[in-house]
Amino acid sequence: MMVAKGKRSINGKVVAVVLIAVTALGVGLGVGLGLKGKNGGKLGDGSGGTPPGSSGPSSSPNATFVPDSRLVRSFWGMNYVSSAVQLPSCGTTLQDVVEDIKLLYQLTSRIKLYGMDCGQADLVFEALKILNINMGVALTIWVDNNATTYQRQLDSFWNVTKIYGFSNIIGVAVGNEAVYRKEISLDDLVSRIADMKSKLAAAGHPEIPVYTTEINNFDFLIKIEDLLCDNIHPYFGKVPVLQSANWTWSQFDSEDLSVSSTVGKKSLIAEVGWPSGTYNPKPPTVSIPSEANLQIFLDGFVCEANKRNIPYYYFELVDSVWKPHDDEEPFWGLFYSNRTLKPLNLPNCSLPSWTVGDLNIPQPQRLSNSS
């Protein structure tokens, strides 16, 4: 396992429940509302309206927005998985996603999804319309050892773009650690990345970056992908929390920037965070899951990452209590599963709101070249 390197070792029990649901849900529709936000952002800067060919439901989701003074748009990006986008239920509602987006919009301008099943992308884009806001959304085409899964994901992706267009899409990931899980060969993954790039270009959007998330084979993958994405977790690297931020910079520099910079491309941290608890407490080790340590990690990482111009997606918004109850996997959220903020002081180093068409990935200075 790659845990010793600090990579998030995602095995079948975790991945399978993240994004393996089947059909896209019928998405409720609403009318965009102009509502005031915070941190220089405004709820009401999106396009609003109803997707073509749809009449909408009899009642729209509640779009009332009350800013929370504890939240600041300090995170460059954030990973987002709604509460029920797994088989067999596909139970996430549009209202659920609207409530999550209200929080996300106050914390970040960019979100990254893990797949296309259960209409999760449809729900996110529809929530943005209902709240009449703009956020950058990175989509993932889930890859496993089932060709039907992949085709279903592709079909959903193109259906979503027919309804919502491409203006809010800031990247497309083809797979998440699928080679590491030995569910696809490296050559097949590269072929799928190339196919997605070709199809996006044919659709008139060659500017949207296409990539994958893996923990090995960077030298090979960077030849075809537009961006190198890596999950870097100091918790799994067994690093003391007081050293976690510096360890993350070092890993990002030595394993990612060292590869992407040689071919004139960029790197991004696809996951980074710290768990606040566990269902299976272990004897004291160097890396300890706790709310106090989560606070220490946030204090050391977020604002300094912004200062260093490091792009990252924080893992994650809310606790994923639907995950297996035998380790720390359900406890990576800033919020409890009921959307109540944990006893944390969130970082206050505000970033500008995202604007449509912004595909810029910051270029950090290499550590070896810094003073």
ZILIN-V429455 format. One record per pair of residues at least 24 apart in sequence whose C-alpha atoms are under 8 Angstrom apart, sorted by the first residue. I is the first residue (numbers start at 1). J is the second residue. Records with the same first field share a line. If there is no record, write none. Layout:
I: J + J
//
This chain:
3: 236 + 237
4: 236 + 237 + 238
5: 236 + 237
6: 232 + 233 + 234 + 235 + 236 + 237 + 238
7: 215 + 231 + 232 + 233 + 234 + 236 + 237
8: 231 + 232 + 233 + 236
9: 236
10: 177 + 181
11: 181
12: 181
13: 324
14: 323 + 324 + 329
17: 86 + 87 + 323
18: 81 + 85 + 86 + 114
19: 85 + 86 + 114 + 115 + 116 + 117 + 142
20: 85 + 86 + 87 + 115 + 117 + 149
21: 85 + 86 + 87 + 88 + 89 + 90 + 117 + 118
22: 86 + 87 + 88 + 90 + 117 + 118 + 152
23: 117 + 118 + 119
24: 116 + 117 + 118 + 119 + 120 + 122 + 156
25: 90 + 118 + 119
26: 119
27: 94 + 119 + 122 + 123 + 126
28: 56 + 57 + 60 + 94 + 126
29: 54 + 55 + 56 + 57 + 60 + 126 + 130
30: 56 + 57 + 59 + 60 + 61 + 126 + 129 + 130
31: 60 + 129 + 130
32: 129 + 130 + 131 + 132
33: 63 + 130 + 131 + 132
34: 131 + 132
35: 64 + 65 + 131 + 132
36: 65
37: 65 + 67 + 106
38: 67 + 72 + 106
39: 72 + 73 + 106 + 350 + 351 + 352
40: 352 + 353
41: 352 + 353
42: 133
43: 131 + 132 + 133
44: 131 + 132 + 133
45: 132 + 133 + 134
46: 128 + 129 + 132 + 133 + 134
47: 129 + 132 + 133
48: 128 + 129 + 130 + 131 + 132 + 133
49: 129 + 130
50: 129
51: 163 + 164
52: 163
61: 94 + 95 + 98 + 130
62: 95 + 98
63: 98 + 130 + 131
65: 102
67: 106
68: 106
70: 345 + 346
71: 106 + 107 + 346
72: 106 + 107 + 346 + 347 + 348 + 349 + 350
73: 105 + 106 + 107 + 108 + 109 + 348 + 349 + 350 + 351 + 352 + 353
74: 107 + 108 + 302 + 303 + 347 + 348 + 349 + 350 + 351
75: 107 + 108 + 109 + 302 + 306 + 313 + 314 + 350 + 351
76: 108 + 109 + 110 + 306 + 311 + 312 + 313 + 314 + 351
77: 108 + 109 + 110 + 111 + 112 + 311 + 312 + 313 + 314
78: 104 + 108 + 110 + 111 + 112 + 312 + 313 + 314 + 315 + 316 + 317
79: 111 + 112 + 113 + 271 + 313 + 314 + 315 + 316 + 317
80: 111 + 112 + 113 + 114 + 315 + 316 + 317
81: 113 + 114
82: 120
83: 320 + 322
84: 322
85: 117 + 118 + 120
86: 117 + 118
90: 118
93: 123
94: 123 + 126 + 127
97: 123 + 124 + 127
98: 124 + 127 + 128 + 130 + 131
100: 339
101: 127 + 128
104: 317
105: 135
108: 351 + 353
109: 135 + 136 + 352 + 353 + 354
110: 135 + 136 + 137 + 138 + 354
111: 135 + 136 + 137 + 138 + 313
112: 137 + 138 + 139 + 140 + 313
113: 137 + 138 + 139 + 140
114: 139 + 140 + 141 + 142 + 176
115: 139 + 140 + 141 + 142 + 153
116: 140 + 141 + 142 + 153 + 156 + 157
117: 152 + 153 + 156
119: 156
121: 160
122: 160
125: 164
134: 168 + 354 + 355 + 356
135: 168 + 354 + 355 + 356
136: 168 + 169 + 170 + 354 + 355 + 356
137: 168 + 169 + 170 + 171
138: 169 + 170 + 171 + 172 + 173
139: 169 + 170 + 171 + 172 + 173
140: 172 + 173 + 174 + 175 + 176
141: 172 + 173 + 174 + 175
142: 174 + 175 + 176
143: 174 + 175 + 176 + 178 + 183 + 184
144: 175 + 178 + 183 + 184
145: 183 + 184
166: 205
167: 356 + 357
168: 356 + 357
169: 208
170: 208 + 209 + 357 + 358 + 359
171: 208 + 209 + 210 + 211 + 359
172: 208 + 209 + 210 + 211
173: 210 + 211 + 212 + 213
174: 210 + 211 + 212 + 213
175: 212 + 213
176: 212 + 213 + 214
177: 212 + 213 + 214 + 215
178: 214
179: 214
180: 214 + 215 + 216
190: 221 + 224
193: 224 + 225
194: 224 + 225
208: 359
213: 270
218: 256 + 259
219: 259
222: 259 + 260 + 263
223: 263
226: 265 + 266
227: 260 + 265 + 266 + 267 + 268
228: 256 + 260 + 265 + 266 + 267 + 268
229: 256 + 267 + 268 + 269 + 270
230: 256 + 267 + 268 + 269 + 270 + 271
231: 269 + 270 + 271 + 272
232: 269 + 270 + 271 + 272
233: 271 + 272 + 273 + 274
234: 272 + 273 + 274
235: 273 + 274 + 275 + 287 + 288
236: 287
238: 285 + 286 + 287
239: 286 + 287
240: 286 + 287 + 288
241: 287 + 288 + 293 + 296 + 297
242: 296 + 297 + 300
244: 297 + 300 + 301
245: 297 + 300 + 301
250: 367
253: 366 + 367
257: 366
266: 361 + 362 + 363
267: 311
268: 310 + 311 + 312 + 361
269: 311 + 312 + 313
270: 312 + 313 + 314
271: 312 + 313 + 314 + 315
272: 312 + 313 + 314 + 315
273: 297 + 314 + 315 + 316 + 332
274: 315 + 332
275: 328 + 329 + 331 + 332 + 333
276: 328 + 331 + 332 + 333
277: 328 + 331 + 332
278: 326 + 327 + 328 + 329 + 330 + 331
279: 325 + 326 + 327 + 328
280: 326 + 327 + 328
281: 327
289: 328
291: 342 + 343 + 344
295: 344 + 345 + 346
298: 346 + 347
299: 346 + 347
302: 347
303: 347 + 348 + 349
308: 364 + 365
309: 362 + 363 + 364 + 365
310: 362 + 363 + 364
311: 361 + 362
//
